[in-house]
Amino acid sequence: MRVEHAAGNSNRFENKYALPGNLAAQVLEQARLFLSPDRGLDRPQYVTTLYLETPDLTFYEWHNNRRIDRFKLRIRSYGQPPVGSVYVEIKGKSGKLGHKRRAKIELSKLNQVLAGVTPADSSALRDFLRVHNELNAHPKVLVRFLRTAFRGYNIHGEVAVTVDREIVCQPAFCYDLVGNPQAWRPIALPEESSALIELKYVDRPPAWMASLMLDLMKYRVRFSKYGTAMDQHVARPELLFQRL
């Protein structure tokens, strides 16, 4: 199955790095010189993501097989505990390019929207519901982390730097973004690393980011919070982490 994404949701490159705390802090100071705090929040914020899966673990198998054109379904919230609105998302990848379609809905209406009681008011939401229903996707794993994010735009599109810490996960059995406080388990980063950095850009990185990418080359990793949480959840520790 292929999901078309709207032209306004540009494909972007997402390079990931596992860094020790002091180096992550330096990256944030660099980003602060060129980008603005995401959504006006110049402080870390908890992000919780509920990942859905099919009965046959289709998204997980696509991920492990590194299928060139793949996607997954997720529901993301901000703040701790999650309140207000959430975003239902189709997060995809085509080759080295990532793309995302999302729709904002009220958390209090999430179950009604997923059940089709509340009409879908956007094409992104209709696409999510269509795939959700066709693939019989249900909650599988919950991931939470503390994120500091900076974002901006240039002539090519969006530019962003995110730093994620305190990454934890637990199995999920319903459309709940709070989880069991006793069930959180750490998602392991490589030894001596405490933060996951993502450098995101469209088409080509700005000069300052290109220079930063060269400096961080030895720390670059192939890492998926979803994939790693699923590895732990389905007991496949041999797949937990790979450096490039």
Buried (B, 14 or more C-beta within 10 A) or exposed (E): EEBEBEEEBBBBBBBBBBBBEEBBBEBBEBBBEBBBBBEEEEEBBBBBBBBBBBEEBBBBEBBBEEBEEBBBBBBBBBEEEBEEBBBBBBBBBBEEBBBBBBBEBEBEEBEEBBEEEBEBEEEBBEBBBBBBEEBEBBBBBBBBBBBBBBBBEBEBEBBBBBBBBBBBBBBBEEBBBEBEEEEBEEBEBBEEBBBBBBBBBBEEBBEBBEEBBEEBEEBBBEBBBBBBBBBBBEEEEEBBBEEE
